[in-house]
Amino acid sequence: MDLKTIVERNDTTAGRYFDLSVQLLIFVSIVTFSIETLPNIDSGTQVALGVIESVIVILFTIEYLLRIYVSDKKLSYVLSFYGLIDLAAILPFYLSTGLDLRSLRIFRLLRLFRLLKILRYNKAIDRFFRAYQIAKEEIVLFVTVTLMLLYLSAVGIYYFENSAQPEAFSSVFSSLWWAVTTLSTVGYGDVYPITLGGRLFTFVILMIGLGIVAVPAGLLASALSKARMDETNKEG
C-alpha cells in the first residue's frame, strides 16, 4: 500500500486509522488549548501543556507536508479550505506571532462526516449547498443592502447624537457598533441615544432590524424546502 492511499483515502484500514489518529490529535489540541485558558494554572501543568502542543504541532506539520507531497494538484490543496486551516493552525507556532489560531482546527472535525460515511449527513450537507445555490443571488443582494443600511444607520445616529454624546458617538466609525447591535436587535445597551431625534431614529432602525433578522432565515428555509422537494422528485 502506497503513502498516497493511506493519506488521501479512508476506505482502507490503514487510511481509516490515519484519519482517526488525526481527528484524535485535533480533539486533544482543542482540549489542551481550552485548559490553557483556565486561570491560576500551575507552572508544571503549563509546561506539560506546552510540550503536548509542541508534539501536536510537529505531527500536524508532518501531516500537512505529507498531504502536499501526495497531492496531484499541490497548489489546489494548499489553497483549499482544509489546506488553509491546516496552515493557519501551525504557522503562528513557528513565526511566534502571538496569534493563537489553534481553535480553527475544530473545522477539521468536519472530515468525520466523510470518514464515518454517514449518508444522511452527506445528503444534508449537499442539500445546504444546493439551497445556497438557489438563494445565492438573493443572499448577495441582502448582504449588500444590509451593509449599506449599517453605514447609513451609523451616519444617521452620528448626526443625531454627536453633539449630545461626543465620546460615545465621536465618529461614524464609533457609531457603527451602535448600528450593528441595533440592526441585529441585540441591543446591549452600552451605547444608546438620549436625544428625541436619536430615539425616533433608533425606533425606525429597530423596525428595519426585525426584517433583517427574519429575511435570511426565510430565504434559507424556502431554499432548503425547494432543495428537499427537488431531492424527493429525483428519488421518486
Secondary structure in CASP SS format (residue, H / E / C, confidence):
PFRMAT SS
TARGET T0000
AUTHOR 0000-0000-0000
METHOD secondary structure of the structure
MODEL  1
M C 1.00
D C 1.00
L H 1.00
K H 1.00
T H 1.00
I H 1.00
V H 1.00
E H 1.00
R C 1.00
N C 1.00
D C 1.00
T C 1.00
T H 1.00
A H 1.00
G H 1.00
R H 1.00
Y H 1.00
F H 1.00
D H 1.00
L H 1.00
S H 1.00
V H 1.00
Q H 1.00
L H 1.00
L H 1.00
I H 1.00
F H 1.00
V H 1.00
S H 1.00
I H 1.00
V H 1.00
T H 1.00
F H 1.00
S H 1.00
I H 1.00
E H 1.00
T C 1.00
L C 1.00
P C 1.00
N C 1.00
I C 1.00
D C 1.00
S H 1.00
G H 1.00
T H 1.00
Q H 1.00
V H 1.00
A H 1.00
L H 1.00
G H 1.00
V H 1.00
I H 1.00
E H 1.00
S H 1.00
V H 1.00
I H 1.00
V H 1.00
I H 1.00
L H 1.00
F H 1.00
T H 1.00
I H 1.00
E H 1.00
Y H 1.00
L H 1.00
L H 1.00
R H 1.00
I H 1.00
Y H 1.00
V H 1.00
S C 1.00
D C 1.00
K C 1.00
K H 1.00
L H 1.00
S H 1.00
Y H 1.00
V H 1.00
L C 1.00
S C 1.00
F H 1.00
Y H 1.00
G H 1.00
L H 1.00
I H 1.00
D H 1.00
L H 1.00
A H 1.00
A H 1.00
I H 1.00
L H 1.00
P H 1.00
F H 1.00
Y H 1.00
L H 1.00
S C 1.00
T C 1.00
G C 1.00
L C 1.00
D C 1.00
L C 1.00
R H 1.00
S H 1.00
L H 1.00
R H 1.00
I H 1.00
F H 1.00
R H 1.00
L H 1.00
L H 1.00
R H 1.00
L H 1.00
F H 1.00
R H 1.00
L H 1.00
L H 1.00
K C 1.00
I C 1.00
L H 1.00
R H 1.00
Y H 1.00
N H 1.00
K H 1.00
A H 1.00
I H 1.00
D H 1.00
R H 1.00
F H 1.00
F H 1.00
R H 1.00
A H 1.00
Y H 1.00
Q H 1.00
I H 1.00
A H 1.00
K H 1.00
E H 1.00
E H 1.00
I H 1.00
V H 1.00
L H 1.00
F H 1.00
V H 1.00
T H 1.00
V H 1.00
T H 1.00
L H 1.00
M H 1.00
L H 1.00
L H 1.00
Y H 1.00
L H 1.00
S H 1.00
A H 1.00
V H 1.00
G H 1.00
I H 1.00
Y H 1.00
Y H 1.00
F H 1.00
E H 1.00
N C 1.00
S C 1.00
A C 1.00
Q C 1.00
P C 1.00
E C 1.00
A C 1.00
F C 1.00
S C 1.00
S C 1.00
V H 1.00
F H 1.00
S H 1.00
S H 1.00
L H 1.00
W H 1.00
W H 1.00
A H 1.00
V H 1.00
T H 1.00
T H 1.00
L H 1.00
S C 1.00
T C 1.00
V C 1.00
G C 1.00
Y C 1.00
G C 1.00
D C 1.00
V C 1.00
Y C 1.00
P C 1.00
I C 1.00
T C 1.00
L H 1.00
G H 1.00
G H 1.00
R H 1.00
L H 1.00
F H 1.00
T H 1.00
F H 1.00
V H 1.00
I H 1.00
L H 1.00
M H 1.00
I H 1.00
G H 1.00
L H 1.00
G H 1.00
I H 1.00
V H 1.00
A H 1.00
V H 1.00
P H 1.00
A H 1.00
G H 1.00
L H 1.00
L H 1.00
A H 1.00
S H 1.00
A H 1.00
L H 1.00
S H 1.00
K H 1.00
A H 1.00
R H 1.00
M H 1.00
D H 1.00
E H 1.00
T H 1.00
N H 1.00
K H 1.00
E H 1.00
G C 1.00
END
